[in-house]
């Protein structure tokens, strides 16, 4: 979750330039925290909750909605109005409350989610995303009326970028299973300030999604393995058959990526048991 809400008092030609700079500026870390960041309702579980925590110094209001998205091949999310092949949305099965919350600084708010399954719900995995959108403050520093003073000849403009956060809500009905393999490993050269990277593909099959942590290590001939990269909480959702990814490698000084083996592993998260889901290796000459 990110937040950016600068105010500008501009005149004449500076307006368009400032707009462009504001939209291009990096977003600052926001004051909203969400826990948990993923909800799975399965077996006899019929309810869950999400905690919103305001770590900032001012009250914040958030509007809450259920939205539907498909994950692209490189992990980006694409908004969908209607299901495509293989998509199964969870929003018809879910109720949540409240729909809008104002959280005071240093406080938290609970959003409760209730699952209602029809008797004839087909087996499989259903997914929607609970979206939290910050609502603009129409008073104080964010108010057009407060931005300029009577008699000023400048144009008063307030630019507030409202950036939302979302978490997946997954409903599993009946028996669901998934298998995963790792393929297409390739050592990619360093670019700019970034070091070399390992490119690869995560292949998923079955009627369930996969979710876990990745680790890359290098084992020189006759030596011990050295960890080069880690990535946590990476998913491949139904109905996607694959996800293309790359991990930048942190190579220790004095280590040459040659004459050994790069090892890639994909495990369940520790809280789910940490079971190995897939492994693959790339031999380096």
C-alpha positions, 0 to 999 in steps of 0.5 A, spaced: 500 500 500 502 506 497 500 513 499 502 520 495 498 526 497 502 533 496 498 540 495 500 545 490 499 552 489 500 554 482 500 559 477 500 560 469 504 555 465 507 551 471 501 548 472 502 542 466 509 541 468 507 540 475 502 535 474 507 531 470 512 531 475 507 529 480 504 523 477 511 521 475 514 522 482 515 515 486 510 514 491 511 514 499 510 508 503 503 509 506 500 509 513 495 503 512 497 496 514 493 490 512 493 483 516 493 478 513 495 479 506 491 473 504 485 469 506 483 462 504 476 459 506 476 451 505 473 445 508 468 448 514 471 455 515 465 460 513 468 466 516 474 470 516 477 477 518 482 483 516 485 488 520 486 495 517 492 499 521 493 506 521 500 507 522 500 515 520 498 521 524 491 523 521 485 519 520 484 515 514 478 513 510 477 507 506 472 504 501 472 497 501 470 493 495 470 486 492 473 486 485 475 480 480 482 480 477 486 475 473 494 474 474 498 475 467 504 471 465 509 475 469 505 476 475 501 483 474 493 483 475 488 485 470 481 487 472 476 483 469 468 485 468 466 478 466 469 471 467 474 468 461 476 461 460 477 458 467 475 464 471 471 462 477 470 468 481 468 468 489 464 475 490 457 472 489 459 467 495 462 473 500 459 478 504 463 483 508 462 489 513 463 494 513 463 497 506 467 504 508 471 505 514 475 511 518 481 509 522 484 514 527 491 514 527 494 508 531 488 505 531 485 499 527 479 496 524 476 489 523 473 488 516 469 481 517 468 476 511 462 471 511 462 465 506 455 463 503 456 457 499 450 454 495 448 447 495 450 445 488 457 449 488 461 445 483 468 443 486 474 447 485 477 454 487 474 461 487 477 467 487 476 475 488 480 480 491 478 485 497 480 492 495 481 498 500 481 505 496 483 511 500 478 516 500 480 523 499 479 528 504 475 534 502 477 538 508 483 542 510 490 541 506 486 537 501 481 542 500 481 546 494 477 552 498 483 552 503 489 552 498 488 559 496 487 565 499 482 571 497 485 575 492 490 571 490 491 571 482 494 564 482 490 558 480 489 553 487 490 546 485 490 540 490 493 533 487 492 527 491 494 520 488 489 515 491 492 508 491 489 502 493 491 495 496 488 489 495 488 482 498 486 475 495 480 472 498 480 464 496 474 459 496 476 452 496 470 447 494 471 440 495 477 436 493 482 441 490 489 439 488 495 442 484 502 440 482 508 445 480 514 444 476 520 449 474 523 450 467 526 454 462 532 456 467 537 461 464 542 465 467 541 472 465 547 478 464 547 484 469 544 490 467 545 497 469 546 497 477 543 490 478 547 484 478 546 477 474 539 474 474 536 467 474 530 467 469 525 461 470 518 459 469 513 456 474 508 451 471 502 449 475 496 444 473 490 442 477 484 445 480 488 449 485 493 455 486 500 454 488 503 459 493 510 459 496 517 461 497 523 461 492 530 460 493 536 460 489 543 457 491 549 456 487 554 450 489 561 450 486 564 444 484 567 440 490 564 446 494 558 448 499 552 451 497 551 459 497 544 462 497 544 468 492 536 470 492 530 469 496 523 471 494 517 470 499 509 469 498 509 468 490 503 465 487 500 462 481 493 462 481 487 458 477 486 458 471 494 460 469 498 454 467 504 458 468 508 464 471 514 467 468 519 470 473 526 472 474 530 473 481 536 478 481 542 474 484 546 477 490 553 474 488 558 474 494 565 478 492 570 473 489 565 468 487 564 466 480 558 463 477 562 458 473 564 451 474 558 449 478 550 449 479 545 454 480 539 450 484 532 453 484 527 451 489 519 452 491 517 451 497 510 452 501 510 457 506 513 456 513 506 457 516 503 451 511 509 446 513 514 448 508 514 442 504 518 442 497 513 443 491 518 443 486 526 443 484 530 445 478 537 446 477 542 449 471 549 447 470 554 452 469 560 451 465 
